[in-house]
């Protein structure tokens, strides 16, 4: 059965790919076939149809993810120092 995706979702996936996400990562995270993502990239020409706000949102989500990882690392380090 063919699955339907909203246009905005497709554009966001294309932008993720264009910003360095691998096809394997996108496939793992969203369950979208690599060939489907490639087709969307061709259609949307690597984010050219995505508004600046959407691009900024994707960048900010990446930064939040990285900050969450950094925060977890610092929490673990604090626990180690407390035990000393």
Backbone as XML, in Angstrom:
<?xml version="1.0"?>
<chain id="A" units="angstrom">
  <residue number="1" name="UNK">
    <atom name="N" x="0.838" y="-1.184" z="0.000"/>
    <atom name="CA" x="0.000" y="0.000" z="0.000"/>
    <atom name="C" x="0.879" y="1.241" z="0.000"/>
  </residue>
  <residue number="2" name="UNK">
    <atom name="N" x="0.585" y="2.164" z="-0.877"/>
    <atom name="CA" x="1.368" y="3.386" z="-0.990"/>
    <atom name="C" x="0.966" y="4.355" z="0.109"/>
  </residue>
  <residue number="3" name="UNK">
    <atom name="N" x="1.975" y="4.921" z="0.764"/>
    <atom name="CA" x="1.722" y="5.851" z="1.857"/>
    <atom name="C" x="1.744" y="7.278" z="1.334"/>
  </residue>
  <residue number="4" name="UNK">
    <atom name="N" x="0.883" y="8.120" z="1.889"/>
    <atom name="CA" x="0.798" y="9.512" z="1.470"/>
    <atom name="C" x="1.504" y="10.396" z="2.492"/>
  </residue>
  <residue number="5" name="UNK">
    <atom name="N" x="2.330" y="11.302" z="2.011"/>
    <atom name="CA" x="3.033" y="12.245" z="2.867"/>
    <atom name="C" x="2.639" y="13.661" z="2.472"/>
  </residue>
  <residue number="6" name="UNK">
    <atom name="N" x="2.468" y="14.523" z="3.465"/>
    <atom name="CA" x="2.156" y="15.922" z="3.220"/>
    <atom name="C" x="3.338" y="16.601" z="2.522"/>
  </residue>
  <residue number="7" name="UNK">
    <atom name="N" x="3.059" y="17.610" z="1.722"/>
    <atom name="CA" x="4.107" y="18.320" z="0.992"/>
    <atom name="C" x="5.137" y="18.945" z="1.944"/>
  </residue>
  <residue number="8" name="UNK">
    <atom name="N" x="4.670" y="19.554" z="3.028"/>
    <atom name="CA" x="5.599" y="20.174" z="3.978"/>
    <atom name="C" x="6.547" y="19.154" z="4.586"/>
  </residue>
  <residue number="9" name="UNK">
    <atom name="N" x="6.031" y="17.955" z="4.884"/>
    <atom name="CA" x="6.864" y="16.896" z="5.431"/>
    <atom name="C" x="7.933" y="16.489" z="4.416"/>
  </residue>
  <residue number="10" name="UNK">
    <atom name="N" x="7.537" y="16.333" z="3.167"/>
    <atom name="CA" x="8.491" y="15.972" z="2.120"/>
    <atom name="C" x="9.602" y="17.020" z="2.023"/>
  </residue>
  <residue number="11" name="UNK">
    <atom name="N" x="9.204" y="18.290" z="2.046"/>
    <atom name="CA" x="10.186" y="19.369" z="1.958"/>
    <atom name="C" x="11.143" y="19.348" z="3.137"/>
  </residue>
  <residue number="12" name="UNK">
    <atom name="N" x="10.633" y="19.051" z="4.320"/>
    <atom name="CA" x="11.497" y="18.986" z="5.499"/>
    <atom name="C" x="12.491" y="17.834" z="5.388"/>
  </residue>
  <residue number="13" name="UNK">
    <atom name="N" x="12.044" y="16.701" z="4.870"/>
    <atom name="CA" x="12.938" y="15.555" z="4.685"/>
    <atom name="C" x="14.024" y="15.906" z="3.671"/>
  </residue>
  <residue number="14" name="UNK">
    <atom name="N" x="13.645" y="16.563" z="2.580"/>
    <atom name="CA" x="14.620" y="16.981" z="1.567"/>
    <atom name="C" x="15.639" y="17.930" z="2.180"/>
  </residue>
  <residue number="15" name="UNK">
    <atom name="N" x="15.179" y="18.828" z="3.005"/>
    <atom name="CA" x="16.084" y="19.785" z="3.640"/>
    <atom name="C" x="17.021" y="19.074" z="4.617"/>
  </residue>
  <residue number="16" name="UNK">
    <atom name="N" x="16.508" y="18.109" z="5.359"/>
    <atom name="CA" x="17.375" y="17.328" z="6.251"/>
    <atom name="C" x="18.494" y="16.672" z="5.451"/>
  </residue>
  <residue number="17" name="UNK">
    <atom name="N" x="18.118" y="16.061" z="4.333"/>
    <atom name="CA" x="19.101" y="15.402" z="3.482"/>
    <atom name="C" x="20.114" y="16.411" z="2.945"/>
  </residue>
  <residue number="18" name="UNK">
    <atom name="N" x="19.613" y="17.554" z="2.512"/>
    <atom name="CA" x="20.490" y="18.586" z="1.954"/>
    <atom name="C" x="21.415" y="19.185" z="3.001"/>
  </residue>
  <residue number="19" name="UNK">
    <atom name="N" x="21.015" y="19.105" z="4.267"/>
    <atom name="CA" x="21.840" y="19.623" z="5.361"/>
    <atom name="C" x="22.746" y="18.565" z="5.975"/>
  </residue>
  <residue number="20" name="UNK">
    <atom name="N" x="22.871" y="17.415" z="5.317"/>
    <atom name="CA" x="23.861" y="16.449" z="5.751"/>
    <atom name="C" x="23.353" y="15.157" z="6.358"/>
  </residue>
  <residue number="21" name="UNK">
    <atom name="N" x="22.059" y="15.023" z="6.574"/>
    <atom name="CA" x="21.535" y="13.750" z="7.079"/>
    <atom name="C" x="21.719" y="12.693" z="5.986"/>
  </residue>
  <residue number="22" name="UNK">
    <atom name="N" x="22.088" y="11.506" z="6.366"/>
    <atom name="CA" x="22.268" y="10.449" z="5.373"/>
    <atom name="C" x="20.931" y="9.794" z="5.051"/>
  </residue>
  <residue number="23" name="UNK">
    <atom name="N" x="20.877" y="9.134" z="3.905"/>
    <atom name="CA" x="19.666" y="8.403" z="3.531"/>
    <atom name="C" x="19.364" y="7.315" z="4.551"/>
  </residue>
  <residue number="24" name="UNK">
    <atom name="N" x="20.411" y="6.683" z="5.064"/>
    <atom name="CA" x="20.225" y="5.627" z="6.061"/>
    <atom name="C" x="19.622" y="6.182" z="7.349"/>
  </residue>
  <residue number="25" name="UNK">
    <atom name="N" x="20.099" y="7.352" z="7.779"/>
    <atom name="CA" x="19.550" y="7.973" z="8.987"/>
    <atom name="C" x="18.079" y="8.319" z="8.809"/>
  </residue>
  <residue number="26" name="UNK">
    <atom name="N" x="17.753" y="8.895" z="7.668"/>
    <atom name="CA" x="16.363" y="9.268" z="7.390"/>
    <atom name="C" x="15.491" y="8.030" z="7.329"/>
  </residue>
  <residue number="27" name="UNK">
    <atom name="N" x="15.990" y="6.991" z="6.698"/>
    <atom name="CA" x="15.254" y="5.732" z="6.616"/>
    <atom name="C" x="15.006" y="5.149" z="8.000"/>
  </residue>
  <residue number="28" name="UNK">
    <atom name="N" x="16.027" y="5.141" z="8.829"/>
    <atom name="CA" x="15.907" y="4.593" z="10.180"/>
    <atom name="C" x="14.929" y="5.411" z="11.028"/>
  </residue>
  <residue number="29" name="UNK">
    <atom name="N" x="15.065" y="6.731" z="10.963"/>
    <atom name="CA" x="14.269" y="7.614" z="11.824"/>
    <atom name="C" x="12.807" y="7.709" z="11.377"/>
  </residue>
  <residue number="30" name="UNK">
    <atom name="N" x="12.579" y="7.797" z="10.067"/>
    <atom name="CA" x="11.226" y="8.061" z="9.574"/>
    <atom name="C" x="10.608" y="6.889" z="8.806"/>
  </residue>
  <residue number="31" name="UNK">
    <atom name="N" x="11.391" y="5.863" z="8.508"/>
    <atom name="CA" x="10.865" y="4.710" z="7.791"/>
    <atom name="C" x="10.544" y="4.979" z="6.333"/>
  </residue>
  <residue number="32" name="UNK">
    <atom name="N" x="11.231" y="5.955" z="5.757"/>
    <atom name="CA" x="11.004" y="6.304" z="4.345"/>
    <atom name="C" x="12.095" y="5.657" z="3.509"/>
  </residue>
  <residue number="33" name="UNK">
    <atom name="N" x="11.686" y="5.003" z="2.427"/>
    <atom name="CA" x="12.645" y="4.329" z="1.557"/>
    <atom name="C" x="13.647" y="5.322" z="0.987"/>
  </residue>
  <residue number="34" name="UNK">
    <atom name="N" x="14.881" y="4.870" z="0.854"/>
    <atom name="CA" x="15.942" y="5.728" z="0.316"/>
    <atom name="C" x="15.586" y="6.227" z="-1.082"/>
  </residue>
  <residue number="35" name="UNK">
    <atom name="N" x="14.995" y="5.348" z="-1.895"/>
    <atom name="CA" x="14.632" y="5.744" z="-3.261"/>
    <atom name="C" x="13.564" y="6.839" z="-3.252"/>
  </residue>
  <residue number="36" name="UNK">
    <atom name="N" x="12.681" y="6.804" z="-2.267"/>
    <atom name="CA" x="11.646" y="7.830" z="-2.150"/>
    <atom name="C" x="12.270" y="9.177" z="-1.827"/>
  </residue>
  <residue number="37" name="UNK">
    <atom name="N" x="13.230" y="9.171" z="-0.900"/>
    <atom name="CA" x="13.906" y="10.418" z="-0.538"/>
    <atom name="C" x="14.649" y="10.974" z="-1.750"/>
  </residue>
  <residue number="38" name="UNK">
    <atom name="N" x="15.329" y="10.101" z="-2.506"/>
    <atom name="CA" x="16.041" y="10.548" z="-3.707"/>
    <atom name="C" x="15.077" y="11.195" z="-4.704"/>
  </residue>
  <residue number="39" name="UNK">
    <atom name="N" x="13.905" y="10.604" z="-4.845"/>
    <atom name="CA" x="12.896" y="11.157" z="-5.761"/>
    <atom name="C" x="12.447" y="12.536" z="-5.288"/>
  </residue>
  <residue number="40" name="UNK">
    <atom name="N" x="12.234" y="12.683" z="-3.982"/>
    <atom name="CA" x="11.833" y="13.983" z="-3.431"/>
    <atom name="C" x="12.925" y="15.026" z="-3.623"/>
  </residue>
  <residue number="41" name="UNK">
    <atom name="N" x="14.183" y="14.604" z="-3.465"/>
    <atom name="CA" x="15.300" y="15.538" z="-3.648"/>
    <atom name="C" x="15.299" y="16.070" z="-5.081"/>
  </residue>
  <residue number="42" name="UNK">
    <atom name="N" x="15.094" y="15.171" z="-6.040"/>
    <atom name="CA" x="15.029" y="15.609" z="-7.435"/>
    <atom name="C" x="13.867" y="16.581" z="-7.641"/>
  </residue>
  <residue number="43" name="UNK">
    <atom name="N" x="12.722" y="16.260" z="-7.061"/>
    <atom name="CA" x="11.528" y="17.079" z="-7.262"/>
    <atom name="C" x="11.656" y="18.458" z="-6.627"/>
  </residue>
  <residue number="44" name="UNK">
    <atom name="N" x="12.181" y="18.505" z="-5.436"/>
    <atom name="CA" x="12.231" y="19.778" z="-4.712"/>
    <atom name="C" x="13.565" y="20.492" z="-4.858"/>
  </residue>
  <residue number="45" name="UNK">
    <atom name="N" x="14.470" y="19.917" z="-5.641"/>
    <atom name="CA" x="15.739" y="20.556" z="-5.963"/>
    <atom name="C" x="16.492" y="21.057" z="-4.729"/>
  </residue>
  <residue number="46" name="UNK">
    <atom name="N" x="16.682" y="20.150" z="-3.799"/>
    <atom name="CA" x="17.495" y="20.423" z="-2.603"/>
    <atom name="C" x="17.099" y="21.693" z="-1.865"/>
  </residue>
  <residue number="47" name="UNK">
    <atom name="N" x="15.900" y="21.713" z="-1.383"/>
    <atom name="CA" x="15.391" y="22.781" z="-0.498"/>
    <atom name="C" x="15.017" y="24.069" z="-1.210"/>
  </residue>
  <residue number="48" name="UNK">
    <atom name="N" x="15.092" y="24.131" z="-2.500"/>
    <atom name="CA" x="14.824" y="25.413" z="-3.147"/>
    <atom name="C" x="13.391" y="25.888" z="-2.953"/>
  </residue>
  <residue number="49" name="UNK">
    <atom name="N" x="12.478" y="24.968" z="-2.692"/>
    <atom name="CA" x="11.090" y="25.358" z="-2.511"/>
    <atom name="C" x="10.722" y="25.539" z="-1.044"/>
  </residue>
  <residue number="50" name="UNK">
    <atom name="N" x="11.673" y="25.355" z="-0.148"/>
    <atom name="CA" x="11.393" y="25.448" z="1.275"/>
    <atom name="C" x="11.681" y="26.866" z="1.742"/>
  </residue>
  <residue number="51" name="UNK">
    <atom name="N" x="10.760" y="27.418" z="2.509"/>
    <atom name="CA" x="10.910" y="28.776" z="3.008"/>
    <atom name="C" x="12.044" y="28.894" z="4.008"/>
  </residue>
  <residue number="52" name="UNK">
    <atom name="N" x="12.502" y="30.104" z="4.189"/>
    <atom name="CA" x="13.610" y="30.365" z="5.114"/>
    <atom name="C" x="13.265" y="29.962" z="6.545"/>
  </residue>
  <residue number="53" name="UNK">
    <atom name="N" x="12.021" y="30.158" z="6.941"/>
    <atom name="CA" x="11.622" y="29.800" z="8.300"/>
    <atom name="C" x="11.734" y="28.299" z="8.523"/>
  </residue>
  <residue number="54" name="UNK">
    <atom name="N" x="11.352" y="27.517" z="7.526"/>
    <atom name="CA" x="11.440" y="26.072" z="7.645"/>
    <atom name="C" x="12.901" y="25.625" z="7.727"/>
  </residue>
  <residue number="55" name="UNK">
    <atom name="N" x="13.768" y="26.239" z="6.945"/>
    <atom name="CA" x="15.197" y="25.919" z="7.008"/>
    <atom name="C" x="15.749" y="26.235" z="8.389"/>
  </residue>
  <residue number="56" name="UNK">
    <atom name="N" x="15.362" y="27.406" z="8.907"/>
    <atom name="CA" x="15.841" y="27.813" z="10.226"/>
    <atom name="C" x="15.345" y="26.846" z="11.297"/>
  </residue>
  <residue number="57" name="UNK">
    <atom name="N" x="14.105" y="26.393" z="11.173"/>
    <atom name="CA" x="13.546" y="25.450" z="12.131"/>
    <atom name="C" x="14.348" y="24.156" z="12.152"/>
  </residue>
  <residue number="58" name="UNK">
    <atom name="N" x="14.713" y="23.668" z="10.994"/>
    <atom name="CA" x="15.498" y="22.434" z="10.917"/>
    <atom name="C" x="16.863" y="22.616" z="11.563"/>
  </residue>
  <residue number="59" name="UNK">
    <atom name="N" x="17.513" y="23.740" z="11.285"/>
    <atom name="CA" x="18.820" y="24.031" z="11.885"/>
    <atom name="C" x="18.692" y="24.119" z="13.401"/>
  </residue>
  <residue number="60" name="UNK">
    <atom name="N" x="17.657" y="24.794" z="13.877"/>
    <atom name="CA" x="17.470" y="24.936" z="15.319"/>
    <atom name="C" x="17.182" y="23.603" z="15.991"/>
  </residue>
  <residue number="61" name="UNK">
    <atom name="N" x="16.445" y="22.738" z="15.316"/>
    <atom name="CA" x="16.191" y="21.401" z="15.881"/>
    <atom name="C" x="17.489" y="20.613" z="16.015"/>
  </residue>
  <residue number="62" name="UNK">
    <atom name="N" x="18.369" y="20.733" z="15.033"/>
    <atom name="CA" x="19.672" y="20.068" z="15.122"/>
    <atom name="C" x="20.469" y="20.603" z="16.298"/>
  </residue>
  <residue number="63" name="UNK">
    <atom name="N" x="20.450" y="21.928" z="16.486"/>
    <atom name="CA" x="21.181" y="22.540" z="17.597"/>
    <atom name="C" x="20.617" y="22.087" z="18.934"/>
  </residue>
  <residue number="64" name="UNK">
    <atom name="N" x="19.300" y="21.998" z="19.041"/>
    <atom name="CA" x="18.675" y="21.539" z="20.280"/>
    <atom name="C" x="19.103" y="20.107" z="20.576"/>
  </residue>
  <residue number="65" name="UNK">
    <atom name="N" x="19.104" y="19.270" z="19.544"/>
    <atom name="CA" x="19.534" y="17.872" z="19.719"/>
    <atom name="C" x="20.967" y="17.812" z="20.238"/>
  </residue>
  <residue number="66" name="UNK">
    <atom name="N" x="21.853" y="18.623" z="19.654"/>
    <atom name="CA" x="23.247" y="18.636" z="20.078"/>
    <atom name="C" x="23.382" y="19.160" z="21.502"/>
  </residue>
  <residue number="67" name="UNK">
    <atom name="N" x="22.633" y="20.183" z="21.844"/>
    <atom name="CA" x="22.680" y="20.723" z="23.202"/>
    <atom name="C" x="22.156" y="19.723" z="24.227"/>
  </residue>
  <residue number="68" name="UNK">
    <atom name="N" x="21.162" y="18.933" z="23.852"/>
    <atom name="CA" x="20.663" y="17.898" z="24.752"/>
    <atom name="C" x="21.735" y="16.843" z="25.002"/>
  </residue>
  <residue number="69" name="UNK">
    <atom name="N" x="22.455" y="16.481" z="23.967"/>
    <atom name="CA" x="23.551" y="15.518" z="24.120"/>
    <atom name="C" x="24.638" y="16.094" z="25.023"/>
  </residue>
  <residue number="70" name="UNK">
    <atom name="N" x="25.015" y="17.353" z="24.763"/>
    <atom name="CA" x="26.030" y="18.014" z="25.590"/>
    <atom name="C" x="25.591" y="18.085" z="27.046"/>
  </residue>
  <residue number="71" name="UNK">
    <atom name="N" x="24.323" y="18.395" z="27.265"/>
    <atom name="CA" x="23.786" y="18.486" z="28.617"/>
    <atom name="C" x="23.857" y="17.136" z="29.331"/>
  </residue>
  <residue number="72" name="UNK">
    <atom name="N" x="23.514" y="16.065" z="28.624"/>
    <atom name="CA" x="23.595" y="14.731" z="29.211"/>
    <atom name="C" x="25.033" y="14.382" z="29.598"/>
  </residue>
  <residue number="73" name="UNK">
    <atom name="N" x="25.974" y="14.752" z="28.753"/>
    <atom name="CA" x="27.386" y="14.491" z="29.044"/>
    <atom name="C" x="27.813" y="15.250" z="30.296"/>
  </residue>
  <residue number="74" name="UNK">
    <atom name="N" x="27.413" y="16.509" z="30.397"/>
    <atom name="CA" x="27.772" y="17.309" z="31.571"/>
    <atom name="C" x="27.136" y="16.760" z="32.846"/>
  </residue>
  <residue number="75" name="UNK">
    <atom name="N" x="25.925" y="16.273" z="32.760"/>
    <atom name="CA" x="25.275" y="15.661" z="33.926"/>
    <atom name="C" x="26.060" y="14.445" z="34.401"/>
  </residue>
  <residue number="76" name="UNK">
    <atom name="N" x="26.480" y="13.619" z="33.447"/>
    <atom name="CA" x="27.254" y="12.423" z="33.797"/>
    <atom name="C" x="28.593" y="12.807" z="34.429"/>
  </residue>
  <residue number="77" name="UNK">
    <atom name="N" x="29.231" y="13.828" z="33.888"/>
    <atom name="CA" x="30.498" y="14.292" z="34.441"/>
    <atom name="C" x="30.312" y="14.821" z="35.855"/>
  </residue>
  <residue number="78" name="UNK">
    <atom name="N" x="29.226" y="15.541" z="36.097"/>
    <atom name="CA" x="28.954" y="16.065" z="37.438"/>
    <atom name="C" x="28.753" y="14.933" z="38.420"/>
  </residue>
  <residue number="79" name="UNK">
    <atom name="N" x="28.056" y="13.880" z="38.008"/>
    <atom name="CA" x="27.857" y="12.734" z="38.888"/>
    <atom name="C" x="29.176" y="12.056" z="39.230"/>
  </residue>
  <residue number="80" name="UNK">
    <atom name="N" x="30.034" y="11.948" z="38.263"/>
    <atom name="CA" x="31.365" y="11.338" z="38.490"/>
    <atom name="C" x="32.168" y="12.184" z="39.464"/>
  </residue>
  <residue number="81" name="UNK">
    <atom name="N" x="32.152" y="13.496" z="39.298"/>
    <atom name="CA" x="32.903" y="14.382" z="40.190"/>
    <atom name="C" x="32.359" y="14.356" z="41.609"/>
  </residue>
  <residue number="82" name="UNK">
    <atom name="N" x="31.051" y="14.246" z="41.756"/>
    <atom name="CA" x="30.451" y="14.186" z="43.087"/>
    <atom name="C" x="30.894" y="12.936" z="43.819"/>
  </residue>
  <residue number="83" name="UNK">
    <atom name="N" x="31.038" y="11.828" z="43.125"/>
    <atom name="CA" x="31.435" y="10.548" z="43.715"/>
    <atom name="C" x="32.878" y="10.541" z="44.156"/>
  </residue>
  <residue number="84" name="UNK">
    <atom name="N" x="33.690" y="11.448" z="43.624"/>
    <atom name="CA" x="35.123" y="11.488" z="43.964"/>
    <atom name="C" x="35.292" y="12.042" z="45.303"/>
  </residue>
</chain>
